[in-house]
């Protein structure tokens, strides 16, 4: 589940997310900021999610621009150079601006870059700071008073340097509506797929994830660092099968005790093994899966909100609405309306 600001007194007429899902064929403009001494993988993440033609999978087109924060060829940490086709002026009409990392936690970005980011935000662009890119957004003053995250290894430096940011060092990514930040490396891919889901819907994001051979959706509040990413043999297989079964039966009530019993584990062992395997508590993981199912049903079916709530396991429309607004800052009805462009 992503982190987002909660709307006061939500209603079915509540405003939709800053980025509205669309089925339009018009291309959104995505600007990615490159810089000297960039890590190639970090730059490649938004490029591979938004820069390829995947019309055969129903993915809408994007106009991706790689923009240089400095002039001339840019060095990379891998020993080769690259050239960007745009300067910072390309940020002026971008719908989304992505800073894919930063080269040094102790180095402030040039004021020209910070000013371009502030201008982009002022005119309504959505900003994304992947990994150490959160440092750039924070230096520009765009994260003051807002939730954000970055790579766990830079957590202390970030918290010390930007005390006005509501920093969460534990999550994979934070979606605060018009500004998104992510943890390091692979979490940047999670964040970009989440952003694609907001822009183009579940089917498009799932298609791209399949092409990249990665999970289509890891909840934003999942832990960055899982001490035992591969569970012990036997128990891991048992939990993997259990998770698949729960996903297929979200409309069934589940508790920690019933799931532990189904996994043939004690309550204590199951709790420990579940967190080691998923990086989340049972309750947080289950809520995230139910929210993802509700989104998919809202986007792809005409079922009433009550029926969506039942199928996703929330029990009632009121419960679905409460959790949905808390997670996405919009109501289920508004999400459906905006996705369908009505």
C-alpha positions in Angstrom: 0.0 0.0 0.0 1.4 3.3 -0.9 1.6 6.2 1.5 -0.5 9.2 0.6 -2.0 12.3 2.2 -5.4 11.6 3.7 -8.2 13.8 2.4 -10.3 15.6 5.1 -14.0 14.5 5.2 -13.8 12.2 2.2 -16.8 11.7 -0.1 -17.6 10.2 -3.4 -16.9 13.5 -5.0 -13.4 13.7 -3.5 -10.7 14.8 -5.8 -8.9 12.1 -7.8 -5.1 11.4 -7.6 -2.9 14.1 -9.2 -2.2 11.7 -12.1 -5.4 10.4 -13.6 -5.3 7.0 -15.3 -6.2 7.2 -18.9 -7.0 5.1 -21.9 -6.2 8.0 -24.3 -3.8 7.6 -27.1 -2.2 11.0 -26.5 1.4 10.6 -25.2 2.3 11.9 -21.8 5.7 13.6 -21.5 8.1 11.9 -19.1 11.3 13.8 -18.4 14.2 11.9 -16.8 17.1 13.9 -15.4 20.6 12.5 -16.1 23.7 13.9 -14.6 27.5 13.3 -14.5 28.7 10.1 -12.8 25.2 8.5 -12.9 24.7 4.8 -12.2 23.5 3.3 -15.5 21.0 1.0 -13.9 19.2 3.9 -12.1 18.9 5.8 -15.4 17.6 2.7 -17.2 14.7 2.0 -14.8 12.4 4.8 -15.9 13.6 4.4 -19.4 12.6 0.7 -19.7 9.2 1.3 -18.0 8.2 4.4 -20.0 10.5 4.5 -23.0 9.5 1.4 -25.1 6.6 1.0 -27.5 4.3 -1.7 -25.9 1.1 -0.9 -27.9 0.7 -4.6 -28.5 0.0 -5.0 -24.7 -2.4 -2.1 -24.5 0.1 0.2 -22.9 -0.5 3.8 -24.0 2.4 5.7 -25.5 4.7 8.0 -23.6 7.1 10.6 -24.9 10.2 10.0 -22.8 13.0 12.6 -22.8 16.4 12.1 -21.1 17.5 15.6 -20.0 21.0 16.5 -19.0 21.6 18.5 -15.9 25.0 19.5 -17.2 26.4 20.2 -20.7 28.6 17.8 -22.7 29.0 14.0 -22.4 28.0 12.6 -19.1 30.3 10.1 -17.4 28.8 6.9 -15.8 30.0 4.8 -13.0 30.4 1.9 -15.4 33.2 3.5 -17.4 31.3 4.8 -20.5 29.8 8.1 -21.3 26.4 9.0 -22.6 24.8 12.0 -24.2 21.3 13.4 -23.5 19.2 14.8 -26.3 17.6 17.5 -24.1 18.6 20.1 -21.5 16.7 21.2 -18.4 14.3 23.2 -20.6 12.6 20.0 -21.5 11.2 19.9 -17.9 9.1 23.0 -18.8 6.2 21.0 -20.4 6.7 17.5 -18.9 3.8 15.8 -17.2 6.2 13.8 -15.0 9.8 14.6 -14.0 11.9 11.7 -12.7 15.2 12.2 -10.9 16.6 8.6 -11.0 19.2 9.0 -8.2 22.0 11.4 -7.3 25.8 11.0 -7.2 26.7 12.1 -3.7 24.6 12.5 -0.6 26.9 15.3 0.6 26.7 17.3 -2.7 24.0 19.8 -3.3 22.6 19.8 -6.8 23.1 22.9 -8.9 20.5 25.7 -8.4 19.5 25.5 -12.0 18.3 22.0 -11.5 16.5 22.8 -8.3 14.8 25.8 -9.9 13.7 23.8 -12.9 12.2 21.2 -10.5 10.4 23.9 -8.5 9.0 25.4 -11.7 7.8 22.1 -12.9 6.0 21.4 -9.6 4.5 24.9 -9.6 2.8 24.3 -13.0 1.4 20.9 -11.9 3.9 18.3 -13.0 4.3 15.2 -10.9 7.8 14.7 -9.5 9.6 11.4 -8.7 12.8 11.0 -6.8 14.1 7.4 -7.1 16.7 6.2 -4.6 19.1 9.2 -3.8 16.9 11.3 -6.2 15.0 12.1 -3.0 18.0 14.2 -1.9 17.6 16.4 -5.0 13.9 17.0 -4.4 14.7 17.8 -0.7 17.5 20.2 -1.7 15.0 22.0 -3.9 12.7 22.4 -0.9 9.9 20.2 -2.4 9.7 17.7 0.4 9.4 20.0 3.4 6.6 18.8 5.6 5.9 15.8 3.3 6.4 12.1 3.6 9.4 10.6 1.7 11.9 7.8 1.7 15.3 7.0 0.1 17.8 4.1 0.2 18.2 2.7 3.7 22.0 3.1 3.6 21.5 6.9 3.2 18.7 7.1 5.8 20.8 8.7 8.6 22.3 11.3 6.2 18.9 12.2 4.8 17.2 12.5 8.2 20.1 14.7 9.5 20.2 17.0 6.5 16.5 17.4 6.0 14.8 17.4 9.4 11.6 19.1 8.0 10.8 16.0 5.8 8.6 13.4 7.3 11.1 10.7 6.5 10.3 7.0 6.6 13.4 4.8 6.2 11.6 1.5 6.1 9.3 1.5 3.0 9.9 0.7 -0.6 8.3 3.8 -1.9 6.1 6.7 -0.8 3.3 8.0 -3.0 2.2 11.4 -1.8 0.0 12.3 -4.8 2.1 14.8 -6.7 5.5 13.7 -5.4 6.8 10.1 -5.2 10.0 8.9 -3.7 11.5 5.4 -3.5 14.2 3.3 -1.8 17.2 2.1 -3.8 17.8 0.1 -6.9 15.0 -2.4 -7.4 12.5 -0.3 -5.4 12.8 2.3 -8.1 11.4 -0.2 -10.5 8.5 -0.9 -8.0 7.9 2.8 -7.8 7.9 3.3 -11.6 5.5 0.3 -12.1 3.3 1.9 -9.4 3.4 5.2 -11.3 2.6 3.4 -14.6 -0.4 1.8 -12.8 -1.7 5.2 -11.9 -1.1 6.6 -15.4 -2.4 3.7 -17.4 -4.2 1.2 -15.1 -3.6 -2.3 -13.8 -3.5 -4.2 -17.1 -0.8 -2.0 -18.6 1.4 -2.2 -15.5 0.9 -5.9 -15.3 1.9 -6.3 -18.9 5.1 -4.3 -18.5 5.9 -6.3 -15.3 5.5 -9.6 -17.2 7.8 -8.3 -19.9 10.4 -7.4 -17.3 9.9 -10.7 -15.5 9.3 -8.9 -12.1 6.3 -9.0 -9.7 3.6 -6.7 -11.0 3.0 -5.0 -7.7 4.9 -4.8 -4.4 3.2 -2.7 -1.9 4.9 0.6 -1.1 4.9 0.0 2.7 6.7 -3.3 2.4 10.1 -3.4 4.2 13.1 -2.3 2.2 15.4 -4.8 3.8 14.2 -8.4 4.4 16.8 -10.3 6.4 16.0 -13.7 4.8 14.7 -12.9 1.3 14.5 -16.6 0.5 12.6 -18.6 3.1 13.9 -21.8 4.5 13.2 -24.8 2.2 9.9 -26.4 2.9 8.4 -23.6 4.9 9.1 -21.2 2.0 7.3 -23.5 -0.4 4.4 -23.8 2.1 4.1 -20.1 2.5 4.3 -19.5 -1.3 1.4 -21.7 -1.8 -0.5 -20.1 1.0 0.0 -16.6 -0.4 -1.3 -17.7 -3.8 -4.3 -19.3 -2.1 -5.1 -16.2 -0.1 -4.9 -14.0 -3.2 -7.4 -16.3 -4.9 -9.7 -16.2 -1.8 -9.6 -12.6 -0.7 -13.3 -12.5 -0.1 -12.9 -15.1 2.7 -12.2 -13.8 6.2 -8.6 -14.5 7.2 -6.9 -14.2 10.6 -3.4 -14.8 11.8 -4.5 -18.0 13.6 -6.4 -19.4 10.6 -3.5 -18.8 8.2 -1.0 -20.3 10.7 -3.2 -23.3 11.0 -3.5 -23.7 7.2 0.3 -23.4 7.0 0.7 -26.1 9.6 2.8 -23.8 11.8 2.5 -22.4 15.3 1.3 -18.8 15.6 4.7 -17.6 16.6 6.6 -19.5 13.9 4.1 -18.4 11.2 4.4 -14.7 12.3 8.2 -14.8 12.1 8.3 -16.7 8.8 5.7 -14.5 7.2 7.7 -11.4 7.9 10.9 -13.0 6.8 9.3 -14.0 3.5 7.2 -10.9 2.7 8.8 -8.2 4.7 5.4 -7.2 6.1 3.0 -8.2 8.8 0.1 -10.4 7.9 -2.3 -7.5 8.4 -0.4 -5.1 6.2 0.2 -7.6 3.5 -3.5 -8.7 3.4 -4.7 -5.0 3.3 -2.4 -4.3 0.4 -3.6 -7.3 -1.6 -7.2 -6.4 -1.0 -6.6 -2.8 -2.1 -4.9 -4.0 -5.2 -7.8 -6.3 -6.0 -10.3 -3.4 -5.4 -8.4 -1.2 -7.8 -8.4 -3.9 -10.5 -12.1 -4.5 -10.1 -12.9 -0.8 -10.2 -10.8 -0.3 -13.3 -12.0 -3.4 -15.3 -15.6 -4.1 -14.2 -18.9 -2.3 -13.8 -19.7 -4.0 -10.5 -21.3 -1.9 -7.8 -19.0 -0.6 -5.1 -20.7 -3.0 -2.6 -19.8 -5.9 -4.8 -16.2 -4.7 -5.3 -15.9 -4.5 -1.5 -17.2 -8.0 -1.0 -15.0 -9.5 -3.7 -11.9 -7.7 -2.3 -12.6 -8.9 1.2 -13.6 -5.6 2.8 -17.1 -6.7 3.7 -18.8 -3.4 3.1 -18.5 -0.3 0.9 -17.9 1.8 3.9 -14.9 -0.2 5.0 -13.5 -0.2 1.4 -14.0 3.5 1.1 -12.2 4.2 4.4 -9.1 2.2 3.5 -9.1 3.4 -0.1 -9.1 7.1 0.8 -6.4 6.5 3.4 -4.2 4.8 0.9 -4.9 6.7 -2.3 -6.4 10.1 -1.3 -9.5 9.5 -3.4 -12.7 7.5 -3.1 -13.4 4.3 -5.0 -16.1 6.0 -7.1 -13.8 8.8 -8.1 -11.0 6.4 -8.9 -13.3 4.6 -11.3 -14.6 7.8 -12.9 -11.2 9.2 -13.5 -9.8 5.9 -14.8 -12.6 5.8 -17.4 -12.3 9.5 -18.2 -16.0 10.1 -17.4 
